[in-house]
Amino acid sequence: MEIGHAYDHFRTQVEPAIVSKLEEFKLLGYNAVSKKELWNYLTKKKWKKVRQEIKLYEIIGEILSVKVSDYLSYTTIETYKHNDFSFDNENDWKELLK
């Protein structure tokens, strides 16, 4: 059973900032990112260390400061962690090089 993140109570309040960030991603050509995926990135990577006295404006600032490259790096690493891809397997190399 997964317990929610300490900042989950801010989620509805920061929804406009999340939507704004996703619109920015779309302008840059990244249409497939969802609200849930962006929130997961924030809670698992950016807000890994919870600060007890964090303010709403700080959370919004951190959402708006997310860079596409940081998000893509995170998702790439997470994909490798949860995938059975192996560089030792010749078929995996062929699939990668297609």
N, CA, C and O of each residue as an XYZ file, in Angstrom:
392
protein
N       0.830     -1.177      0.000
C       0.000      0.000      0.000
C       0.882      1.251      0.000
O       1.767      1.405      0.842
N       0.624      2.134     -0.955
C       1.453      3.317     -1.087
C       0.850      4.479     -0.305
O      -0.331      4.795     -0.449
N       1.669      5.102      0.513
C       1.224      6.257      1.287
C       1.489      7.500      0.452
O       2.512      7.584     -0.228
N       0.576      8.465      0.497
C       0.718      9.684     -0.284
C       1.909     10.523      0.148
O       2.489     10.315      1.213
N       2.252     11.464     -0.698
C       3.361     12.373     -0.429
C       2.891     13.489      0.504
O       1.708     13.828      0.532
N       3.812     14.046      1.253
C       3.483     15.101      2.213
C       2.906     16.346      1.549
O       2.181     17.104      2.194
N       3.214     16.570      0.276
C       2.724     17.764     -0.413
C       1.437     17.518     -1.193
O       0.967     18.412     -1.897
N       0.867     16.340     -1.081
C      -0.353     16.030     -1.834
C      -1.508     16.981     -1.503
O      -2.375     17.212     -2.347
N      -1.531     17.526     -0.306
C      -2.623     18.443      0.051
C      -2.554     19.762     -0.730
O      -3.526     20.516     -0.742
N      -1.419     20.052     -1.383
C      -1.276     21.238     -2.220
C      -1.773     21.004     -3.653
O      -1.918     21.953     -4.423
N      -2.029     19.766     -3.999
C      -2.244     19.408     -5.402
C      -3.362     20.204     -6.076
O      -3.167     20.688     -7.191
N      -4.496     20.353     -5.456
C      -5.583     21.097     -6.101
C      -5.258     22.582     -6.191
O      -5.669     23.245     -7.143
N      -4.536     23.107     -5.228
C      -4.166     24.518     -5.242
C      -3.154     24.839     -6.337
O      -3.163     25.942     -6.885
N      -2.291     23.896     -6.657
C      -1.239     24.151     -7.648
C      -1.608     23.635     -9.040
O      -0.782     23.656     -9.953
N      -2.821     23.182     -9.196
C      -3.281     22.660    -10.490
C      -3.019     23.635    -11.646
O      -2.546     23.199    -12.696
N      -3.308     24.946    -11.496
C      -3.018     25.866    -12.607
C      -1.532     25.912    -12.992
O      -1.205     26.053    -14.170
N      -0.652     25.796    -12.026
C       0.780     25.785    -12.324
C       1.166     24.517    -13.080
O       1.994     24.564    -13.989
N       0.577     23.399    -12.713
C       0.848     22.133    -13.406
C       0.345     22.214    -14.844
O       1.039     21.804    -15.774
N      -0.855     22.739    -15.021
C      -1.412     22.894    -16.370
C      -0.530     23.821    -17.203
O      -0.271     23.546    -18.374
N      -0.076     24.899    -16.613
C       0.812     25.831    -17.309
C       2.105     25.153    -17.743
O       2.569     25.354    -18.866
N       2.683     24.355    -16.864
C       3.927     23.654    -17.191
C       3.699     22.643    -18.305
O       4.548     22.487    -19.183
N       2.563     21.956    -18.278
C       2.259     20.991    -19.340
C       2.039     21.694    -20.677
O       2.404     21.157    -21.723
N       1.451     22.879    -20.656
C       1.293     23.661    -21.886
C       2.653     24.064    -22.441
O       2.857     24.061    -23.655
N       3.575     24.408    -21.562
C       4.943     24.725    -21.987
C       5.589     23.494    -22.634
O       6.233     23.607    -23.676
N       5.417     22.330    -22.018
C       5.944     21.096    -22.588
C       5.376     20.875    -23.993
O       6.107     20.488    -24.905
N       4.073     21.119    -24.168
C       3.432     20.934    -25.475
C       4.002     21.885    -26.508
O       4.205     21.498    -27.659
N       4.264     23.127    -26.115
C       4.873     24.091    -27.031
C       6.246     23.621    -27.504
O       6.668     23.929    -28.619
N       6.926     22.884    -26.658
C       8.250     22.359    -26.991
C       8.189     20.996    -27.683
O       9.224     20.407    -27.995
N       6.957     20.491    -27.923
C       6.790     19.250    -28.664
C       6.594     17.999    -27.830
O       6.597     16.894    -28.371
N       6.424     18.147    -26.535
C       6.256     16.985    -25.660
C       4.789     16.903    -25.214
O       4.423     17.376    -24.138
N       3.969     16.293    -26.066
C       2.524     16.251    -25.852
C       2.062     15.113    -24.957
O       0.925     15.136    -24.484
N       2.892     14.138    -24.715
C       2.454     12.912    -24.048
C       2.546     12.956    -22.522
O       2.181     11.980    -21.867
N       3.016     14.041    -21.948
C       3.172     14.112    -20.498
C       1.820     14.449    -19.861
O       1.155     15.402    -20.269
N       1.422     13.666    -18.866
C       0.145     13.898    -18.184
C       0.375     14.612    -16.849
O       1.506     14.724    -16.375
N      -0.710     15.087    -16.260
C      -0.638     15.723    -14.946
C      -0.084     14.749    -13.909
O       0.752     15.108    -13.079
N      -0.567     13.513    -13.978
C      -0.130     12.504    -13.020
C       1.363     12.219    -13.162
O       2.062     12.086    -12.158
N       1.857     12.124    -14.394
C       3.283     11.853    -14.612
C       4.148     13.003    -14.102
O       5.187     12.777    -13.482
N       3.716     14.231    -14.364
C       4.469     15.384    -13.874
C       4.456     15.418    -12.344
O       5.484     15.684    -11.721
N       3.305     15.150    -11.742
C       3.217     15.129    -10.277
C       4.118     14.032     -9.699
O       4.782     14.244     -8.684
N       4.140     12.865    -10.342
C       5.016     11.781     -9.879
C       6.480     12.197     -9.938
O       7.249     11.897     -9.024
N       6.871     12.889    -11.014
C       8.244     13.390    -11.114
C       8.542     14.330     -9.946
O       9.576     14.212     -9.288
N       7.635     15.251     -9.705
C       7.847     16.221     -8.631
C       7.979     15.544     -7.275
O       8.882     15.871     -6.504
N       7.091     14.610     -6.977
C       7.108     13.985     -5.645
C       8.244     12.989     -5.473
O       8.767     12.837     -4.369
N       8.632     12.315     -6.533
C       9.668     11.284     -6.400
C      11.076     11.802     -6.632
O      12.039     11.204     -6.153
N      11.212     12.901     -7.357
C      12.538     13.417     -7.663
C      12.786     14.783     -7.030
O      13.676     14.941     -6.193
N      11.996     15.758     -7.435
C      12.239     17.132     -7.003
C      11.960     17.327     -5.514
O      12.689     18.055     -4.840
N      10.924     16.690     -5.000
C      10.549     16.841     -3.599
C      10.844     15.580     -2.805
O      10.092     15.217     -1.900
N      11.918     14.926     -3.138
C      12.286     13.699     -2.438
C      12.491     13.968     -0.949
O      12.083     13.177     -0.099
N      13.126     15.090     -0.653
C      13.313     15.501      0.740
C      12.215     16.502      1.085
O      12.179     17.604      0.538
N      11.339     16.124      1.975
C      10.191     16.950      2.352
C      10.638     18.015      3.350
O      11.336     17.733      4.324
N      10.212     19.245      3.076
C      10.452     20.343      4.016
C       9.147     20.620      4.750
O       8.104     20.795      4.120
N       9.201     20.660      6.052
C       7.996     20.808      6.872
C       7.339     22.181      6.723
O       6.112     22.276      6.746
N       8.104     23.211      6.576
C       7.564     24.576      6.549
C       7.503     25.161      5.143
O       7.623     26.376      4.985
N       7.321     24.340      4.129
C       7.291     24.843      2.760
C       6.010     25.643      2.525
O       4.941     25.296      3.025
N       6.143     26.705      1.763
C       5.019     27.592      1.466
C       4.462     27.278      0.079
O       5.152     26.711     -0.768
N       3.218     27.652     -0.134
C       2.548     27.415     -1.409
C       3.312     28.055     -2.572
O       3.468     27.433     -3.622
N       3.784     29.283     -2.396
C       4.492     29.959     -3.481
C       5.803     29.247     -3.829
O       6.249     29.305     -4.975
N       6.422     28.578     -2.858
C       7.639     27.824     -3.135
C       7.333     26.597     -3.982
O       8.084     26.259     -4.897
N       6.235     25.938     -3.672
C       5.820     24.758     -4.446
C       5.528     25.175     -5.886
O       5.971     24.519     -6.830
N       4.780     26.270     -6.050
C       4.451     26.745     -7.395
C       5.722     27.120     -8.153
O       5.858     26.794     -9.332
N       6.634     27.789     -7.500
C       7.905     28.151     -8.130
C       8.690     26.934     -8.587
O       9.289     26.944     -9.662
N       8.688     25.899     -7.783
C       9.404     24.680     -8.152
C       8.731     23.968     -9.326
O       9.413     23.392    -10.174
N       7.409     24.006     -9.379
C       6.697     23.410    -10.512
C       7.055     24.159    -11.791
O       7.368     23.548    -12.812
N       7.007     25.483    -11.725
C       7.271     26.294    -12.916
C       8.735     26.260    -13.343
O       9.053     26.621    -14.476
N       9.619     25.840    -12.465
C      11.041     25.776    -12.807
C      11.477     24.433    -13.397
O      12.645     24.264    -13.747
N      10.552     23.479    -13.511
C      10.896     22.169    -14.069
C      11.332     22.339    -15.520
O      10.654     22.990    -16.316
N      12.464     21.749    -15.845
C      12.969     21.777    -17.222
C      12.598     20.467    -17.904
O      12.589     19.402    -17.287
N      12.296     20.574    -19.186
C      11.947     19.380    -19.957
C      13.082     18.362    -19.874
O      12.837     17.166    -19.713
N      14.304     18.830    -19.981
C      15.451     17.913    -19.963
C      15.545     17.157    -18.642
O      15.890     15.976    -18.633
N      15.244     17.819    -17.528
C      15.273     17.145    -16.226
C      14.183     16.082    -16.142
O      14.415     14.978    -15.651
N      12.988     16.431    -16.629
C      11.885     15.476    -16.616
C      12.218     14.271    -17.503
O      11.986     13.129    -17.104
N      12.752     14.513    -18.687
C      13.081     13.414    -19.599
C      14.193     12.530    -19.045
O      14.150     11.310    -19.205
N      15.175     13.124    -18.403
C      16.240     12.328    -17.773
C      15.665     11.414    -16.702
O      16.011     10.236    -16.626
N      14.785     11.967    -15.876
C      14.154     11.182    -14.822
C      13.360     10.015    -15.411
O      13.499      8.878    -14.958
N      12.528     10.293    -16.419
C      11.696      9.227    -16.984
C      12.547      8.172    -17.682
O      12.206      6.990    -17.654
N      13.634      8.576    -18.297
C      14.537      7.613    -18.945
C      15.149      6.678    -17.910
O      15.172      5.462    -18.098
N      15.635      7.241    -16.837
C      16.242      6.425    -15.777
C      15.208      5.500    -15.152
O      15.498      4.331    -14.897
N      14.001      6.012    -14.902
C      12.942      5.182    -14.333
C      12.571      4.038    -15.272
O      12.291      2.927    -14.821
N      12.569      4.306    -16.564
C      12.268      3.268    -17.545
C      13.322      2.167    -17.492
O      12.985      0.983    -17.516
N      14.595      2.551    -17.419
C      15.655      1.553    -17.334
C      15.563      0.755    -16.037
O      15.833     -0.446    -16.030
N      15.187      1.405    -14.949
C      15.066      0.711    -13.672
C      13.973     -0.353    -13.696
O      14.119     -1.421    -13.100
N      12.883     -0.052    -14.387
C      11.712     -0.922    -14.349
C      11.548     -1.763    -15.600
O      10.503     -2.382    -15.800
N      12.558     -1.791    -16.433
C      12.474     -2.537    -17.676
C      13.467     -3.692    -17.618
O      14.477     -3.624    -16.917
N      13.177     -4.724    -18.343
C      14.061     -5.885    -18.387
C      15.092     -5.768    -19.499
O      15.630     -6.774    -19.962
N      15.367     -4.545    -19.925
C      16.342     -4.315    -20.986
C      17.740     -4.689    -20.497
O      18.130     -4.366    -19.375
N      18.476     -5.371    -21.358
C      19.831     -5.766    -21.015
C      20.743     -5.508    -22.202
O      20.427     -5.892    -23.328
N      21.874     -4.857    -21.954
C      22.827     -4.623    -23.027
C      23.569     -5.903    -23.406
O      24.286     -5.929    -24.406
N      23.404     -6.947    -22.627
C      24.040     -8.218    -22.926
C      23.245     -9.033    -23.943
O      23.779     -9.957    -24.557
N      21.993     -8.696    -24.118
C      21.112     -9.438    -25.006
C      21.171     -8.851    -26.418
O      20.879     -7.673    -26.621
N      21.548     -9.675    -27.381
C      21.687     -9.221    -28.769
C      20.360     -8.736    -29.352
O      20.343     -7.778    -30.125
N      19.258     -9.377    -28.997
C      17.952     -8.954    -29.503
C      17.577     -7.562    -28.986
O      16.961     -6.779    -29.710
N      17.944     -7.252    -27.748
C      17.688     -5.909    -27.208
C      18.477     -4.854    -27.968
O      17.965     -3.768    -28.236
N      19.720     -5.166    -28.317
C      20.528     -4.237    -29.114
C      19.897     -4.006    -30.476
O      19.820     -2.867    -30.938
N      19.444     -5.073    -31.124
C      18.811     -4.939    -32.445
C      17.557     -4.085    -32.365
O      17.300     -3.258    -33.239
N      16.773     -4.293    -31.303
C      15.540     -3.521    -31.113
C      15.865     -2.039    -30.885
O      15.169     -1.160    -31.392
N      16.905     -1.779    -30.136
C      17.326     -0.403    -29.849
C      17.809      0.295    -31.098
O      17.552      1.485    -31.282
N      18.506     -0.425    -31.960
C      19.120      0.187    -33.144
C      18.194      0.257    -34.361
O      18.615      0.723    -35.420
N      16.967     -0.187    -34.236
C      16.025     -0.121    -35.359
C      15.764      1.286    -35.783
O      14.994      1.517    -36.715
